[in-house]
Amino acid sequence: MTQTSNNTIDKVRVNLGPRSYDILIGQGLLANLPSLFSNVGKATAIFAVCDEHVQAQASLVAKGFQNQNINVTHVVVPSGENQKCLDSAAKLYDQLVDSHADRKTMVLALGGGVIGDLAGFVAATFNRGLNLFMVPTTLLSMVDSSVGGKVGINHPKGKNLIGAFHQPVGVAIDIDVLKSLPDREYRSGLAEIVKYGMIMDADLFSFLESNAAGILARKPELLIKIIRRSCECKAQIVSQDEREETGLRAILNFGHTFAHAFETIGGYGKWLHGEAVAAGMVCANKVSLNRGLIDESIANRMVALLKAFKLPTDPPELSSAALLEVMRNDKKSVRGSLRFILATKLGAVSLFDDVTEENVKGVLSPLN
Ligand code: GLY
């Protein structure tokens, strides 16, 4: 732990040899990034890409760099998943050229998952790679997409089909920004934290159960604890399987094969990602139950916790044929087979590649 003027800052290290970096978690971080991250202060210029909803926070960050005589070019990208496209990336490339960016320019992504993925992709590809710094401003991006180096944009035929692994040089998680996050988006982020409890940390799961009311009330000490633990979980996985080659990193996709299909067929934006993940994890647990991998009490505890966080626990009423088609084409599927991460006990999961279409249909909405 370190200290700013009046707040404690928690630190999580992502160990990746020469690509290692720190995640700092605390309050009042935004105006002090160059002094908190020594490597960041070495940038000669900052190309800050931010979401239209966090311009006040972006100005705070910019001031911190300007105080150190570091030039900041500030670019605002409209909100929405549809910004994760080649056109938006091309606009950012143009703006980087116009701002005379060179190899010492650092891209700073300030926003939710869309901004991190888009700006990260541009950082990975412009000038054969610029340093990237992440300032996630949604709970979901704090505990998932800002950590681990996956960056990318969507192809009209598939989410995140164009992308790269490009680790950031640092991640600053300032929980003050969560004060203004809309309730639905905040709860959506909680689904990914429940996921860490399910896949690898039964103690985190119990902590969420015991503190659900305080977490919903966004108590800072609880937020720091659950964000820190989630980042530790993610850092542990990423440092062992950075490029998703051994199968370990795939466990982060618990509930996501279902979720991705719900989002694709239901239409992006209808459900937030974390909402789809919540219902997807319930479906995955039903497959586990039907295979005798877990007992009912575990599945019931997860449903109760998701309900406490006011997240959906039933699959949407969509055609199972259409959902299965998406699941077969999932990036993670191998030659069209269905692969699922399934719970084997609370805090442990495994990859199964023998899940049948009947197994899947059996846990989808009975109305189709
Ligand atoms: N969000 C899944 C991963 O980072 O691998």
Boltz pocket constraint, residues with backbone or C-beta under 6 A from the ligand:
constraints:
  - pocket:
      binder: B
      contacts: [[A, 144], [A, 145], [A, 147], [A, 148], [A, 150], [A, 249], [A, 252], [A, 253]]
      max_distance: 6.0
